[in-house]
């Protein structure tokens, strides 16, 4: 069955960095585009970044453009979200998702000011 397991969240100071990972299993990872979403403490959901099946095409929310980088390693069935220059407003639960709607359980990112 499809499984997506996020890791790498934690507590970081404003200006710091974190790298999230999402390990996929149960499907042909290289056939699917992937996304990272986040849900803020106010329960707002935002699409943060997406990446095509080959990794050639990426897209970002304006709020993270220039600070976050999405990538993938199809040999390791893993997608990543490198987050730099973190801000308190980046505090959220981060989820990876397959393009067609499967989600992981999420990982908490907390940025202190």
NUDOPA-597033 format. One line per field, with one value per residue: residue in three letters; x, y, z of N, C-alpha, C in turn. Coordinates in Angstrom, 3 decimals, m for minus. Atoms other than C-alpha are relative to their C-alpha. Layout:
BEGIN
r: c(ALA,...)
nu: c(X,...)
nv: c(Y,...)
nw: c(Z,...)
cau: c(X,...)
cav: c(Y,...)
caw: c(Z,...)
cu: c(X,...)
cv: c(Y,...)
cw: c(Z,...)
//
This chain:
BEGIN
r: c(UNK,UNK,UNK,UNK,UNK,UNK,UNK,UNK,UNK,UNK,UNK,UNK,UNK,UNK,UNK,UNK,UNK,UNK,UNK,UNK,UNK,UNK,UNK,UNK,UNK,UNK,UNK,UNK,UNK,UNK,UNK,UNK,UNK,UNK,UNK,UNK,UNK,UNK,UNK,UNK,UNK,UNK,UNK,UNK,UNK,UNK,UNK,UNK,UNK,UNK,UNK,UNK,UNK,UNK,UNK,UNK,UNK,UNK,UNK,UNK,UNK,UNK,UNK,UNK,UNK,UNK,UNK,UNK,UNK,UNK,UNK,UNK,UNK,UNK,UNK,UNK,UNK,UNK,UNK,UNK,UNK,UNK,UNK,UNK,UNK,UNK,UNK,UNK,UNK,UNK,UNK,UNK,UNK,UNK,UNK,UNK,UNK,UNK,UNK,UNK,UNK,UNK,UNK,UNK,UNK,UNK,UNK,UNK,UNK,UNK,UNK,UNK,UNK)
nu: c(0.853,m0.756,m0.432,m0.857,m0.435,m0.819,m0.904,m0.890,0.520,m0.542,0.001,m1.162,0.102,0.203,m1.221,m0.637,0.337,0.382,0.298,1.016,m0.041,1.231,m0.301,1.182,m0.014,1.283,0.370,m1.132,m0.251,m0.481,1.101,0.925,m0.382,0.179,0.239,m0.074,0.993,m0.114,1.200,m0.452,0.752,1.359,0.652,m0.001,m0.814,m0.693,m0.895,m1.311,m0.852,0.296,m1.078,0.469,m0.490,m1.438,m0.701,m0.401,0.890,0.334,0.776,m0.024,0.846,m0.750,m0.452,m1.239,m0.878,m1.320,m0.467,0.225,m0.312,0.519,m0.805,0.351,m0.971,0.844,m0.678,0.262,1.442,0.089,0.025,m0.570,0.292,m1.035,0.595,m1.017,0.478,1.327,0.661,1.049,1.232,m0.141,0.432,1.131,m0.225,m0.323,0.435,m0.242,1.167,m0.082,0.810,1.411,0.758,m0.460,m0.757,m0.674,0.573,m0.456,m1.082,0.150,m1.097,0.256,m1.049,0.098,m0.488)
nv: c(m1.185,m1.252,m0.590,m1.184,m0.237,m1.201,m0.126,m1.144,m1.188,m0.305,m1.384,m0.722,m1.452,m0.806,m0.101,1.304,0.885,1.385,0.764,1.030,1.135,0.771,1.318,0.574,1.426,0.560,m0.411,m0.327,m1.402,m0.814,m0.274,m0.976,m1.266,m0.061,m1.337,m0.270,m0.925,m0.258,m0.468,m0.912,0.110,m0.491,1.037,m0.336,0.921,m0.674,0.778,m0.637,0.271,1.225,0.442,0.967,1.356,0.065,m1.019,m1.119,m1.148,m0.298,m1.214,m0.410,m1.094,m1.266,m0.202,0.747,m0.076,m0.521,0.513,1.453,0.743,1.364,0.875,1.402,1.015,1.129,1.234,0.230,m0.176,m1.042,m1.403,m0.840,m1.425,m0.760,m1.258,m0.928,m1.316,0.241,m1.091,0.514,0.301,1.315,1.006,0.755,1.414,0.155,1.285,0.272,0.598,0.401,m0.912,0.374,m0.143,0.706,m0.874,0.573,m0.348,m1.336,m0.238,m1.347,m0.959,m1.158,m0.997,m0.963,m1.341)
nw: c(0.000,0.078,m1.271,0.042,m1.377,m0.096,m1.136,0.083,m0.664,m1.313,m0.471,0.515,m0.169,1.192,0.785,0.109,1.108,m0.220,1.207,m0.173,0.914,0.127,0.554,0.646,0.263,0.415,1.357,0.877,m0.381,1.124,0.917,m0.576,m0.581,m1.443,m0.536,m1.433,m0.529,m1.432,m0.697,m1.040,m1.265,0.228,0.821,1.418,0.776,1.102,0.847,m0.137,1.158,0.734,0.876,0.984,m0.196,0.301,m0.765,0.862,m0.209,m1.399,m0.232,m1.400,m0.464,m0.084,m1.377,m0.280,1.168,m0.306,m1.301,m0.046,1.217,0.053,0.846,m0.157,0.398,0.398,m0.383,m1.434,m0.235,m1.030,0.379,m1.048,m0.023,m0.697,m0.451,m0.497,m0.469,m0.537,m0.710,m0.904,0.748,0.627,m0.958,0.546,0.263,1.407,0.543,1.411,0.632,1.393,0.808,0.102,m1.229,m1.200,m0.898,m1.148,m1.298,m0.324,m0.950,m0.554,0.079,m0.848,0.137,m1.090,0.363)
cau: c(0.000,1.067,3.106,4.684,6.740,8.054,10.984,13.373,11.099,11.967,12.548,14.863,15.626,14.596,17.134,18.036,17.644,16.017,15.790,12.645,12.600,9.698,10.304,7.866,6.944,4.245,4.236,6.480,7.879,9.514,6.128,4.589,4.959,5.179,4.170,4.888,2.020,1.905,m0.867,m0.332,m1.403,m4.437,m5.283,m4.614,m3.337,m0.798,0.847,4.519,6.270,5.841,8.156,7.560,8.215,11.664,12.499,12.917,9.936,9.520,7.116,6.971,4.569,5.531,5.945,8.890,10.397,14.133,14.309,13.003,14.165,12.294,14.218,13.950,16.100,14.226,16.861,16.050,12.289,12.618,11.670,13.224,12.408,15.424,14.270,16.649,16.274,13.324,10.846,8.364,5.542,6.947,5.820,3.453,2.980,4.570,3.137,4.367,1.794,1.624,0.111,m3.093,m3.869,m2.030,m0.605,1.912,1.338,3.247,6.223,6.147,8.377,8.570,10.549,11.223,11.798)
cav: c(0.000,3.590,4.959,8.379,8.987,12.455,13.178,15.983,18.424,20.081,23.326,25.875,29.542,32.182,32.303,28.662,25.718,22.322,19.575,17.504,14.069,12.009,8.301,6.684,3.034,0.868,2.451,3.325,6.553,7.732,7.778,10.449,14.120,15.019,17.980,19.468,21.123,22.758,23.398,26.369,26.649,28.547,25.462,27.160,24.785,25.954,24.214,24.941,23.281,20.665,18.640,16.646,12.927,13.481,16.410,18.768,20.983,22.598,25.200,27.184,29.291,32.951,32.828,30.397,31.201,31.756,30.129,26.583,23.995,20.835,17.913,14.175,11.096,8.493,5.906,6.305,6.844,10.041,13.649,16.477,19.997,22.102,25.082,27.985,31.376,30.086,32.542,32.163,32.216,28.999,27.204,24.445,20.745,19.806,17.022,15.385,14.190,12.274,14.246,12.277,12.766,10.349,12.140,11.333,11.821,15.088,16.450,19.478,22.455,25.175,28.350,30.472,34.215)
caw: c(0.000,m0.506,2.374,2.777,5.904,6.662,8.943,9.773,11.546,14.808,16.643,15.065,15.619,13.146,10.323,10.712,8.366,8.298,5.710,5.574,3.999,2.735,2.223,m0.182,m0.542,m2.037,m5.482,m8.399,m6.967,m10.198,m11.942,m9.718,m9.066,m5.397,m3.275,0.122,1.986,5.376,7.885,10.159,13.834,12.529,10.446,7.129,4.496,1.946,m0.976,m0.367,m3.301,m5.982,m8.165,m11.321,m11.625,m13.133,m10.891,m13.817,m13.016,m9.609,m8.313,m5.087,m3.112,m3.174,0.601,0.357,m3.035,m2.751,0.693,0.180,m2.337,m3.251,m4.686,m5.098,m5.388,m7.405,m6.590,m2.894,m3.327,m1.342,m1.777,0.217,1.268,2.144,4.189,4.717,6.389,8.339,9.825,12.699,10.149,8.662,11.814,10.691,10.263,6.945,4.828,1.691,m0.776,m3.993,m6.833,m6.788,m3.130,m0.838,2.179,4.853,8.569,8.750,10.663,12.958,12.218,14.855,14.269,17.320,17.072)
cu: c(0.883,0.341,0.931,0.340,0.949,0.897,0.811,m0.524,0.642,m0.137,1.279,m0.222,m0.227,1.336,0.702,m0.513,m0.434,m0.156,m0.995,0.203,m1.358,0.345,m1.281,0.169,m1.376,m0.463,1.270,0.282,0.347,m1.098,m0.854,0.685,m0.305,m0.156,0.341,m1.072,0.389,m1.342,0.458,m0.773,m1.427,m0.767,m0.108,0.929,0.589,0.836,1.334,0.828,m0.462,1.158,m0.545,0.637,1.497,0.806,0.366,m0.821,m0.323,m0.800,m0.054,m1.077,0.850,0.619,1.321,1.018,1.324,0.557,m0.091,0.375,m0.554,0.882,m0.458,1.151,m0.819,0.650,m0.239,m1.475,m0.281,m0.091,0.408,m0.559,1.073,m0.560,1.083,m0.652,m1.428,m0.500,m1.052,m1.279,0.096,m0.410,m1.276,0.321,0.179,m0.321,0.544,m1.212,0.332,m0.976,m1.484,m0.675,0.391,0.903,0.747,m0.623,0.446,1.145,m0.063,1.285,m0.392,1.192,m0.197,0.627,1.110)
cv: c(1.228,0.482,1.157,0.351,1.185,m0.074,1.277,1.272,0.218,1.465,0.671,1.492,0.687,0.207,m1.319,m0.808,m1.362,m0.662,m1.094,m1.084,m0.685,m1.306,m0.641,m1.497,m0.442,0.422,0.364,1.506,0.866,0.333,1.183,1.304,m0.005,1.452,0.031,1.039,0.335,0.477,0.788,m0.224,0.508,m0.900,0.372,m0.950,0.739,m1.015,0.718,m0.166,m1.281,m0.312,m1.073,m1.365,m0.129,0.987,1.238,1.256,0.134,1.299,0.283,1.041,1.262,0.190,m0.702,0.099,0.661,m0.476,m1.522,m0.612,m1.413,m0.802,m1.436,m0.870,m1.243,m1.346,m0.373,0.144,1.055,1.373,0.833,1.414,0.674,1.377,0.858,1.307,m0.104,1.172,m0.600,m0.364,m1.288,m1.128,m0.679,m1.484,m0.142,m1.425,m0.165,m0.748,m0.422,0.844,m0.314,m0.150,m0.822,0.927,m0.820,0.498,1.376,0.029,1.464,0.808,1.216,0.936,1.050,1.328,0.448)
cw: c(0.000,1.408,m0.272,1.438,0.030,1.238,m0.163,0.634,1.349,0.333,m0.464,0.235,m1.343,m0.718,m0.217,m1.176,0.507,m1.354,0.345,m1.051,m0.018,m0.707,m0.508,m0.193,m0.467,m1.380,m0.753,0.125,m1.210,m1.006,0.447,0.376,1.495,0.443,1.487,0.322,1.441,0.544,1.209,1.302,m0.123,m0.965,m1.468,m0.732,m1.194,m0.777,m0.032,m1.264,m0.665,m0.931,m0.925,0.243,m0.252,0.828,m0.798,0.292,1.488,0.061,1.493,0.283,0.100,1.384,0.309,m1.132,0.381,1.325,0.086,m1.346,0.114,m0.946,0.218,m0.452,m0.338,0.311,1.457,0.346,1.059,m0.634,1.209,m0.095,0.854,0.328,0.644,0.420,0.529,0.822,0.944,m0.742,m0.811,0.945,m0.485,0.092,m1.511,m0.450,m1.416,m0.549,m1.414,m0.799,0.021,1.358,1.193,0.808,1.042,1.293,0.484,0.996,0.439,m0.176,0.832,m0.083,1.082,m0.420,0.937)
//
